[in-house]
Amino acid sequence: AAPKPATAEAPSVSKIDPNAAPLGVNHKVYEIGAQDILKIEVWQNQDLSRLVTIRPDGKFSLPLIGDVQAEGLTPERLEAQLEQALADYIQSPDVTVSVQQVNSKSYRVSGWVNRPGTYQLVTPIRVYEAIADAGGFREYANLKDVIIMRGTKRIKFNAGEYRKNGKNAAENIFLENGDIIEVHD
């Protein structure tokens, strides 16, 4: 009989360093979501520059202008809105918004992988690469029976054929927020 799959906790989230480099999200297309952490920098105004966490209502607060809607906006669009709102208080404000941590978008890998858990969906990633990030397949994993659960849809992926000779490449789809990859034995 095959051994039982290992269980693991989701990767831990460490405290955010305000001086850390921003994540490599596309500034023009990434949609900010609840629980994301942003670095707001207002040039030559340290009192307004800060790290903010997007609340469940999709907003954060900033001195002078109060609550700001961020969820659903790109960092570029949020910059423009902040500059417009701050223009009533500061002459020619220059605002930079960078994503420090993505907490609103994730996928899950479970079953016969070495590090099952929840992973942040920071940049586009395909199924096979997500499994590799989860430590790869365990010894008794059934590579022919990988399932991607996307809401009520079930998408099959034959990772064995893909790994062996590149077949079924169309099944190696890009993951979406909330996807669950299940690797069977």
C-alpha atoms as one frame of an Amber mdcrd trajectory, in Angstrom:
protein
   0.000   0.000   0.000   1.154   3.502  -0.773   2.021   5.779   2.159  -0.406
   8.553   3.052   0.264  12.018   1.593   2.157  14.451   3.780   0.312  17.414
   5.200   1.893  20.802   5.560   0.870  24.207   6.716   0.556  26.984   4.187
   3.765  28.974   3.692   4.051  31.469   6.501   3.765  35.160   5.856   6.525
  37.127   7.507   6.325  40.745   8.549   6.593  43.147   5.669   9.780  45.176
   5.434   8.796  48.693   4.334  12.163  48.967   2.561  11.754  45.693   0.670
  11.612  45.762  -3.095   8.095  45.666  -4.548   6.813  42.462  -6.109   7.120
  41.946  -9.836   3.455  42.539 -10.629   2.497  44.360 -13.797   1.748  47.911
 -12.652  -0.678  48.466 -15.535  -2.806  45.300 -15.298  -2.598  43.830 -11.771
  -5.904  44.342  -9.963  -5.516  45.220  -6.302  -7.584  43.078  -3.935  -8.589
  42.876  -0.289  -5.709  42.081   2.102  -3.029  43.112  -0.425  -0.287  45.253
   1.095   0.697  48.369  -0.832   3.490  50.859  -0.385   2.228  54.392  -0.969
   5.018  56.914  -1.562   4.264  60.612  -1.854   7.379  62.366  -3.109   8.872
  64.724  -0.514   6.113  63.917   1.984   7.056  61.221   4.498   3.928  61.942
   6.584   1.741  60.580   3.788   4.077  57.786   2.635   3.267  54.457   4.270
   2.447  50.762   3.970  -1.282  50.074   3.815  -3.324  46.888   3.928  -6.443
  46.851   1.802  -9.391  46.229   4.110 -12.135  43.664   3.348 -14.291  46.546
   2.053 -11.604  47.216  -0.583 -10.429  50.505   0.931  -7.591  51.983   2.985
  -7.233  55.296   4.784  -4.765  58.079   4.086  -4.341  61.351   6.004  -5.946
  64.402   4.397  -8.172  62.406   2.042  -9.617  59.650   4.284 -10.899  56.375
   2.848  -9.699  55.455  -0.626 -11.190  52.693  -2.797  -8.354  50.476  -4.071
  -9.848  47.046  -4.778 -10.344  46.478  -8.489  -7.921  49.249  -9.478  -4.453
  48.822 -10.941  -1.555  50.446  -9.061  -1.221  52.879 -11.984  -4.889  53.922
 -11.752  -4.670  54.242  -7.955  -1.648  56.536  -8.328  -3.640  58.833 -10.613
  -6.592  58.924  -8.208  -4.364  59.654  -5.216  -2.588  62.451  -7.087  -5.941
  63.972  -8.018  -7.252  63.739  -4.431  -4.040  65.123  -2.903  -3.903  68.040
  -5.385  -6.349  69.900  -3.110  -3.725  69.837  -0.332  -0.303  69.519  -2.015
   1.034  71.321  -5.047   1.714  68.835  -7.903   1.717  65.632  -5.818   3.795
  62.766  -7.190   2.549  59.385  -5.928   4.016  55.925  -6.454   2.041  52.798
  -5.536   3.809  49.445  -5.389   2.479  46.052  -4.389   4.518  44.749  -1.449
   2.548  41.570  -0.831  -0.246  39.818  -2.706  -2.764  38.326  -0.281  -5.916
  38.526  -2.384  -5.021  35.979  -5.051  -3.928  32.429  -4.376  -4.153  28.819
  -5.477  -3.918  25.597  -3.527  -1.944  22.419  -4.208  -3.042  19.300  -2.339
  -2.504  15.561  -2.329   0.627  13.767  -3.401   3.094  16.657  -3.597   5.996
  17.348  -1.258   4.743  20.709   0.044   0.947  20.891  -0.168  -0.492  24.253
   0.781  -1.746  27.620  -0.356   0.474  29.702  -2.632   0.159  33.339  -3.611
  -0.720  33.974  -7.246   1.667  36.870  -7.838   2.543  36.287 -11.485   0.951
  34.023 -14.109   1.828  30.375 -13.486   0.888  27.110 -15.177  -0.195  23.900
 -13.437   3.078  21.997 -13.898   5.165  24.898 -12.596   2.834  25.285  -9.593
   3.347  21.610  -8.742   7.110  22.113  -9.040   6.858  25.096  -6.661   5.017
  22.782  -4.251   8.093  20.532  -4.164   7.105  18.272  -7.038   5.349  14.935
  -7.040   5.728  12.420  -4.213   6.871   8.878  -4.952   3.448   7.273  -5.442
   1.717  10.225  -7.123  -0.432   9.395 -10.137   0.911  11.829 -12.713  -1.850
  10.829 -15.154  -4.617  11.928 -12.774  -4.045  15.583 -11.828  -7.258  17.572
 -11.424  -7.600  21.362 -11.402 -10.761  22.403  -9.561 -12.013  25.778 -10.732
 -15.331  26.520  -9.090 -17.641  23.756 -10.291 -15.382  22.826 -13.234 -12.946
  19.898 -13.098 -10.032  20.104 -15.542  -7.826  17.043 -16.119  -4.072  17.260
 -16.656  -1.883  14.290 -17.585   1.388  15.537 -16.103   3.123  12.229 -16.891
   2.694  12.611 -20.639   3.563  16.292 -20.432   6.776  15.602 -18.508   7.752
  12.621 -20.641   7.367  14.066 -24.127   5.582  17.426 -23.998   2.203  15.950
 -24.961  -0.979  17.497 -23.593   0.656  20.927 -23.386  -2.786  22.513 -23.815
  -3.804  20.920 -20.492  -0.975  22.775 -18.709  -3.193  25.806 -18.247  -2.555
  29.070 -16.452  -3.980  29.057 -12.936  -6.654  31.478 -11.795  -7.406  32.871
  -8.357  -8.969  30.178  -6.175  -7.898  27.171  -8.275  -7.142  23.934  -6.427
  -4.700  21.418  -7.901  -5.339  17.904  -6.604  -2.676  15.235  -7.171  -3.990
  11.707  -6.581  -2.203   8.476  -5.731
